Amino acid sequence: MKKSIFALCFMAILLLTSTAKAHNIAYLDLHAVVDKSSEVKRLKQVRQEKLHELHVWYTNKIATEADKKLTNEAKNKVIQKYIAQTEKKKREIYKEYKANLIKVEQDIANIIEQKSKEMGYDMVLYKSVVRCGGDDITEEIRKYIK
C-alpha cells in the first residue's frame, strides 16, 4: 500500500516537473504543524478529561456493585452491562473528538494553502513522501498556527 502511494506521488511529481513550466515545490512536516495548534491541544485535553471522568464513573459503579450481596452470575451480568455502557460512551467521546479534529485540520489545511501560495509555491507535499528536493516550509507555516 505504502509503495503504491509512494509510486503514485513519485509519478505525479515526475509528470508535473516534466512540463515546460517550472514549479516551486515545498514540503512540510504536518505532524509538527498540527502539534502547534492550541485548538488541537485543547481538544486532546477535553478528550482526556472525558475519558478520565468515564473511568471514575465505571470504577465507582463496579465498587458499588461489589458491595451488594449478589451471586457471582448476577455480578457478572451487572459488570458486563457497565462495560458495554463504558465502551459506548468511549466511542461517543472519540467520535466527537474526531469530528472536532476534522474541523481544525481543515482550518490548518486552509492556512497551509493560503500561506504557501503567498510564499510562491505551486505545490506542497508532506515531508513523509519527499525523498529529496523542495523547500521545507514547516517553520514558516507553524508561525501562522494558533
C-alpha positions as CSV (number, residue, x, y, z in Angstrom):
1,M,0.0,0.0,0.0
2,K,2.7,2.5,1.0
3,K,4.8,1.5,-2.0
4,S,1.8,2.2,-4.4
5,I,1.1,5.6,-2.7
6,F,4.8,6.5,-3.0
7,A,4.9,5.4,-6.6
8,L,1.8,7.5,-7.4
9,C,3.3,10.5,-5.7
10,F,6.6,10.0,-7.5
11,M,4.9,9.7,-10.9
12,A,2.8,12.8,-10.2
13,I,6.0,14.7,-9.3
14,L,7.7,13.5,-12.5
15,L,4.7,14.4,-14.6
16,L,4.4,17.8,-13.1
17,T,8.1,18.6,-13.3
18,S,8.5,17.4,-16.8
19,T,6.2,20.1,-18.2
20,A,7.7,23.3,-19.7
21,K,6.7,25.4,-16.7
22,A,9.0,25.3,-13.7
23,H,7.2,24.5,-10.4
24,N,8.1,25.8,-6.9
25,I,7.7,22.8,-4.7
26,A,7.7,22.8,-0.9
27,Y,7.1,20.2,1.8
28,L,6.2,20.4,5.4
29,D,6.0,18.2,8.5
30,L,2.2,18.1,9.0
31,H,2.6,16.5,12.4
32,A,4.7,19.4,13.6
33,V,2.3,21.9,12.2
34,V,-0.8,20.2,13.8
35,D,1.1,19.8,17.2
36,K,1.5,23.6,17.3
37,S,-2.3,24.2,17.2
38,S,-3.7,25.3,20.6
39,E,-7.1,24.1,19.4
40,V,-5.8,20.6,18.9
41,K,-4.2,20.7,22.3
42,R,-7.5,21.8,23.8
43,L,-9.4,19.0,22.0
44,K,-6.9,16.4,23.3
45,Q,-7.2,17.8,26.8
46,V,-11.0,17.7,26.7
47,R,-11.0,14.1,25.4
48,Q,-8.6,13.1,28.2
49,E,-10.8,14.7,30.8
50,K,-13.9,13.0,29.5
51,L,-12.1,9.6,29.4
52,H,-10.9,10.2,33.0
53,E,-14.5,11.0,34.1
54,L,-15.7,7.9,32.4
55,H,-13.1,5.8,34.2
56,V,-14.1,7.3,37.5
57,W,-17.8,6.6,36.8
58,Y,-17.0,3.0,35.8
59,T,-14.8,2.4,38.8
60,N,-17.5,3.8,41.2
61,K,-20.2,1.7,39.6
62,I,-18.2,-1.5,39.9
63,A,-17.3,-0.7,43.5
64,T,-20.9,-0.1,44.4
65,E,-22.0,-3.4,42.8
66,A,-19.2,-5.3,44.6
67,D,-20.7,-4.2,47.9
68,K,-24.1,-5.6,47.1
69,K,-25.0,-9.2,48.1
70,L,-25.3,-10.7,44.6
71,T,-24.5,-14.1,43.2
72,N,-21.4,-14.2,41.0
73,E,-23.6,-14.7,38.0
74,A,-25.6,-11.6,38.8
75,K,-22.4,-9.6,39.4
76,N,-21.0,-10.7,36.1
77,K,-24.2,-9.5,34.3
78,V,-24.0,-6.1,36.0
79,I,-20.3,-5.8,35.2
80,Q,-21.0,-6.7,31.5
81,K,-23.7,-4.1,31.4
82,Y,-21.3,-1.4,32.8
83,I,-18.6,-2.5,30.4
84,A,-21.0,-2.1,27.5
85,Q,-22.1,1.3,28.7
86,T,-18.5,2.4,29.1
87,E,-17.5,1.2,25.6
88,K,-20.5,3.0,24.1
89,K,-19.6,6.3,25.9
90,K,-15.9,5.9,24.9
91,R,-16.9,5.5,21.2
92,E,-19.1,8.7,21.6
93,I,-16.1,10.6,23.1
94,Y,-13.8,9.5,20.2
95,K,-16.5,10.3,17.6
96,E,-16.9,13.8,19.0
97,Y,-13.1,14.3,19.2
98,K,-12.7,13.1,15.6
99,A,-15.5,15.4,14.3
100,N,-13.9,18.4,16.0
101,L,-10.4,17.5,14.9
102,I,-11.5,17.3,11.3
103,K,-12.8,20.9,11.5
104,V,-9.5,22.1,13.0
105,E,-7.5,20.1,10.4
106,Q,-9.5,21.8,7.6
107,D,-8.7,25.2,9.1
108,I,-5.0,24.2,9.2
109,A,-5.2,23.0,5.6
110,N,-6.6,26.3,4.5
111,I,-3.8,28.2,6.3
112,I,-1.2,26.0,4.6
113,E,-2.8,26.6,1.2
114,Q,-3.1,30.3,1.6
115,K,0.4,30.9,3.1
116,S,2.2,28.6,0.6
117,K,0.6,30.4,-2.3
118,E,1.6,33.8,-0.8
119,M,5.1,32.4,-0.5
120,G,5.1,31.5,-4.2
121,Y,4.7,27.7,-4.0
122,D,2.7,25.8,-6.6
123,M,2.7,22.5,-4.7
124,V,3.1,21.5,-1.1
125,L,3.8,17.8,-0.2
126,Y,4.0,16.1,3.1
127,K,7.6,15.5,4.4
128,S,7.0,11.8,4.6
129,V,6.7,11.4,0.8
130,V,9.6,13.7,-0.1
131,R,12.9,11.9,-0.7
132,C,14.9,15.0,-1.8
133,G,14.3,18.4,-3.2
134,G,11.8,21.1,-2.4
135,D,11.8,23.7,0.3
136,D,10.9,22.8,3.9
137,I,8.3,25.4,5.0
138,T,7.3,23.8,8.2
139,E,8.5,26.5,10.5
140,E,7.1,29.3,8.3
141,I,3.7,27.7,8.4
142,R,3.9,27.0,12.1
143,K,4.1,30.7,12.7
144,Y,0.5,31.1,11.5
145,I,-1.0,28.3,13.5
146,K,-2.6,29.4,16.7
